[in-house]
Amino acid sequence: MNSRSQSSVAEPVMEPRATGEFPISPGERIDRRAIGWWRAQLALLAVIVLAAELVTAGLWTWSRWPVPTGLVLAGSVLILVALLIIVPPASYRVHRWEVDDDRVYAATGWLWREWRIAPISRVQTVDTKQGPLQRSFGLVDVTVTTASAAGPVIITGLDADRGRALVDRLATAAGLTDQDGT
């Protein structure tokens, strides 16, 4: 027998997770108003797409080649309505975040999933972003930048007050102060 088979210390067995699960699911949900914000974004996109299709349909009617524009428009409307119904709630279910004493966690995506952890000790900047549509829903994005080549950790769809409190907490924990300058 070799020394490996005589060892009395068993190595831990890692249980495989179901396909598509994140290794660790952060515990905090984003604000539920993010569903409405995402729907508003998709609705604006739908208006632009349908307007472009109507302009194109108008141009085609003047040409010699008949195009079934009504069919194309109906198909687009069905697809856009399906996206408005399905995508925002699906995104809400998978967007998670969490901050503890050592790390910032973020999990995003329902088709292409991304799970990110950034150590607090590596945080270089903490920023907020809020566009006009987000502002109307009272939401904010928090961006945590580190030296990682993969880019920042972005927590999207937070309540604006909660986002500002998170920025203050992370800036304090990372030792970022107003006096720092580079």
N, C-alpha and C positions, 0 to 999 in steps of 0.2 A: 504494500500500500504506500502511496505517496503522502507527503505531508498535507496536501490539500484535502484529501478524502478523510483525514483524521481530525481535521479542524472541527472544534465544537461550536464555533461561532458561525451562525448562518447569516448570509448576506440578505438584506431586505429584498423582497420581491416587489417590483413595481407593477401594480395592477394597470392594465391598459384601459384607457378611457374609450367611451363610445366615439365613433368617427364624428368629427366636427366639433367636439367639445374643446374648450380652452383648457390649458393645463390647470389654471387656477381661475376661478370666476370672481372678479372683484365684487365687493358687496354692495356698492352704492349704485342706484339707478340715476339716470339723468332726469331732468324735470319732464313731467308728462306733457307739458305744453310744447315740447319738441315735436310731437306728432303733428300738431297744427302748423308749426313752423315749416316742417318738411313738406306738408301738404300744400302750404302756400307757395313754397319754392317750386314744387312740381306743377302747380296750377299756372304760375307765371311762365314756366317752360312750355306748358301745354298751349297757352295762348300764343306764344311765339311760333311754335311748330305749326299750329293750325293756321295762323295768319300767313306764314310762308307757304303752306299748302294751298291756301285760297288764292294767293297771288299767282302761284305757279299754275293753278287750275285755270285762272283767268287768262293767263298767257297761252295755255294750251288750247283753249276754246277758240282762240283766234288763229291757230295754226291749222294745217291740213289734216293732222293725225288726231283722230278722236281718242281721248284717254278716259277711262272710267273714273273720272274724278270723284264722283259721289261714293264709289266703292272705296277709293283710297282714303277719303275723308272719314267715312264711317269706320273703317279699320283703325285709323289713327285715333279717333275718339274712343273706341273700345279699348285700345291698348293704353291710352293715357288715363282713362277712368280706372282701369284695372291697376295701373301703377299707383294712382292716388289712393286706392283702397288698400292695396297690399303692402307697398314699400314702407310707409311711415311706421305702422305698428310693428312690422318685422324688424325694422331698424331699432325701434325703441326696446324691443325685447332683448337685443344682444348688446346694446351700448351700456357699458358698465364702467365704473371707475372706483378707485379707493386710494386713500393716502394713509400710511401709517408712519411711525417714527423714522423709518428707514427708507421707504420707497413710495413711488407714485405708480399706480397700476392703471392701465386703461385697456379695455377690450371693445373692439368695434367690428362692424361688418357682418352682414348676413349672407352674402355670396362669397366675397373675399374677406376672410376673417383676419384680424390683426390683434395681437395680444402684446402689449408693451409694458415693461417695467423699467423705471429709471430710479437709480439710487439718489436719495436726497443729497448725499455728499457730492454728487456730480452735477447738480443743478447749477446752470449758469445764469439763466434768466427765467422769469415767470411773467407772462403777459396775458392780457385779456383782449378779446376782439369781439366787437358787436356791430353788425351791420344794421341798416334801418329796419329790415324785416325782423331781425332778431330783437331789436329794441322794442318793436311793437308787441312782441310776445313776452317781453321781460326776460329774455335769455341772453347768455353770454358764453363764449368759448374761452377756455383757459389753456394756454400753450406753455408747456414746461420744456425748456431747451437745455440740452446737455451737450457734451462733446461727441455724442454718438453720430456715426456716419449715417445711421438709419433715419435721422431727423428727430424732430421734437415729439413729445407725447402731447396729444391734443385731447382735451376733455371737452366735448361739444354739448350744447344744450343744457347748460346749468342755469338755475335761477340766478338772476343778476347779482342779488345780494349774497347768495351762497358762493358764487364765483369770486366776488371780491374778497370775501372772507377766506376762501381757499388760497387766493393769491397772497394775502397777508400772511397766512399760516406757513405757506411754502417758502416765501421770501425770508421769513424769520428763521425757519428751520434750516434753510440753506445758508444763512448768514449773509444774505443780500441786504444791503442798507442803502439809504439815499446818498451816503458819503462815498460809496464805491464809484470809481470812475476808471475807464480804460480808454 
